[in-house]
Amino acid sequence: MESPETDQPNPLTIGTRVRLNGSPPFLKTADPMPMLRPPDLVDAGEIGQVTALRALDQLAVRFRRGTFLLRADQLSSAEAERPRG
């Protein structure tokens, strides 16, 4: 029996603008030596850009206060939205 969730490719690619769906309990930096950071560095709903695809459905996303590793299910595409300014 096929599971539709595991068979579909991830629509988020490098360069895609994404929105953080909620506030995670912590943030993990996307540095070569990752560190845990407090979750208040990125606001829920903040828009960032995917900079790298990692194993286990994780993405490196650049926000205004750093680049962090997040699971794809914590993000949604923000491509349809226009940037303000």
Secondary structure, 3 states (H helix, E strand, C coil): CCCHHHHCCCCCCCCCEEEECCCCCCEEECCCCCCEECHHHCCCCCEEEEEEEECCCEEEEEECCEEEEEEHHHEEECCCCCCCC
